[in-house]
Amino acid sequence: MSPALLACLLLLLLAGCLGCQHHACRCLARVFICQESQVVQVPRDIPANTTELRFVLTKMRVIPKGAFTGLVDLEKMLISNTGLRFLPAVHKIHSFQKVLLDIQDNINIRTIERNSFMGLSSESVILWLNKNGIQDIEDHAFNGTYLDELNLSDNHNLEKLPNEVFQGANGPVVLDISSTKISFLPSHGLELIKKLRARSTYNLKKLPDLSKFRSLIEANFTYPSHCCAFTNWKRQKTELHPICSISQVKQDFEEKPGKKLQRRSAAEDYISNYGIGFDPAENEFDYGLCNEVVNVVCSPKPDAFNPCEDIMGYNILRVLIWFINILAITGNTVVLIILISSQYKLTVPRFLMCNLAFADLCIGIYLLFIASVDIQTKSQYYNYAIDWQTGAGCNAAGFFTVFASELSVYTLTVITLERWHTITYAMQLHRKVRLRHAVIVMIFGWVFAFTVALLPIFGVSSYMKVSICLPMDIETPFAQAYVMFLLVLNVLAFVVICVCYTCIYFTVRNPNVVSSNSDTKIAKRMAILIFTDFLCMAPISFFAISASLKVPLITVSNSKILLVLFYPINSCANPFLYAIFTKTFRRDFFILLSKFGCCEMQAQIYRTEISSSAHTFHTRNGHCPPASKNGDGTIYSLVPLNHLN
């Protein structure tokens, strides 16, 4: 090499180095680096052939609009931990390369304005805008870009992606909105997304129409229920065979399947490029390849406590729950109306029956609520599951059912004890249970039921362990103790009921108290009462105890059978067994109807019969007090038991 040529090269090299000199920046090959806190503005001497820019740990607050003009070879720009308040203006770069724009950890950048990246590159771009302070993104923000990847993760105050945010852009292909507050995806611009990441995006509870995800092959969500949307979703994969999307060629083939394709001009380019499925010898295209489908790889996958099914799961349960809740609501409402509107004074049995009817009515309303939500979310429960399971609706339903079930069991136990006490001490009037005693006992029951139903709201347990909101969260020691406490109390209540009815049975077998015919009727009624209590409590208690011992014996899907077929048995049966099938209730029912001009004859019959029974009884016992004092007609009055059935 001649000395003159060597000197020229040295001068050119020196000129390039001098052109890249800055007191806090340096050049490394074609990489321009500013990594000092002394940098407060963009240097003006950035070489035109730079392929990478790095601005890290600087105190730049503003980047002038023309700072990066003409960097046509730019491939990467990194701006991190700066004092920038606005995204850099990139519209004059016009790079001929694929560009990665990495802007992260700039907490003062709050907004992405429209057309923010137009003119950055004539090729595709990758935008890493994570860990900034971005709060708002305007419509058309990515207009004019071929958007390969958009990473908005860890912008913790970002709440919305506008519907037109991707308008004018081609893409994105990869979208990451993890750890943001975004609650809805845009309605446009999702067609080219192949990978969607939304981990720890707790506000994203509903997905758009699946038909908008035309290219999706991988998705990472926060909630397992979202993956349920893609479990049975099949999407035609036509991108491998573009000829499949040419309507005219498809129409020719479908209308004349036995005829060779003659018109190929519209598809010749595709066939020459792809060639897949085309047999030149036969001049035909294998359209069977157009039926290839794609399954979306999705996580987190549904598990035992998050199955991909509606609240009821089975159609037969969906029908039965309506029949059962209507029966429970109707029966207990009628009982409440009759008892409250009765012309007779409020007695202890009547007061206790009002409490029982109210508790069972609450269970019927709970089932109605569950059935209504099931109808509303049918076939799209995955889009409502999160709002339902984490919202006020599930908490309210959980509180309602725990309160109602515990109050019902408690009241049944009190009624049984009061019945045993009244029959056992029938001739000792000074030991009679007074109304004030019953009120005190039931106040305690209400406080107890309200307290145990309220505990899960304060984190002791959870109402929602399965999609039907049964109180079965047993993962923590407190939750396990909570469930076991309720189960033990319910089992004890059942034992008390059985023991009391056994004592009653042997008491009424005394021939001086009741006739043999009446004995048989009482035995049958007690058997029915104990049997319904057992059907209601035994299955749920058994499986709940096994679950609390970490040995679950039933799936969530099957537990819904318990909810519909066993859980509400008492609520449906109690109004009939304790009220509607009794003579006292029928008397009050017809007397109430007679006030409206209906069933007056039946009402008069009951009035006469009750008065006659009371008169006969007191005459046989040598005294005849006024009929009004002993004419309440309840099954707990001191009337021979053969009149009570």
Secondary structure, DSSP 8 states (H G I E B T S, - for coil): --HHHHHHHHHHHHHHHHHT--SSEEEETTEEEE--TT--S--S---TT--EEEEES-------TTTTTT-TT--EEEEES---SS----TTT-BSS-EEEEEES-TT--EE-TTTTTTSBSSEEEEE-TTS---EE-TTTTTT-EEEEEE-TT-TT-----TTTTTT-B--SEEE-TTS------SSS-TT-SEEE-TT-TT------GGG-SS--EEE-SSHHHHHTTTS--EE--TT-GGGG-HHHHHHHHH-TTS-----TTTHHHHHHH-TTEETTTTEE-GGGGG-EE--EEES---TTS-SS-SS-SHHHHHHHHHHHHHHHHHHHHHHHHHHH-SS---HHHHHHHHHHHHHHHHHHHHHHHHHHHHHTTT-HHHHHHHHHHSHHHHHHHHHHHHHHHHHHHHHHHHHHHHHHHHHTTT-GGG---HHHHHHHHHHHHHHHHHHHHGGGGTSS-S-SSTT--S---SSHHHHHHHHHHHHHHHHHHHHHHHHHHHHHHHHTSTTTS-HHHHHHHHHHHHHHHHHHHHHHHHHHHHHHHHHTT---S-HHHHHHIIIIITTHHHHHHHIIIIITSHHHHHHHHHHHHTTTSSHHHHHHHHHHHHHHHHHHHHHTT----GGGS----TTSSS-GGG--
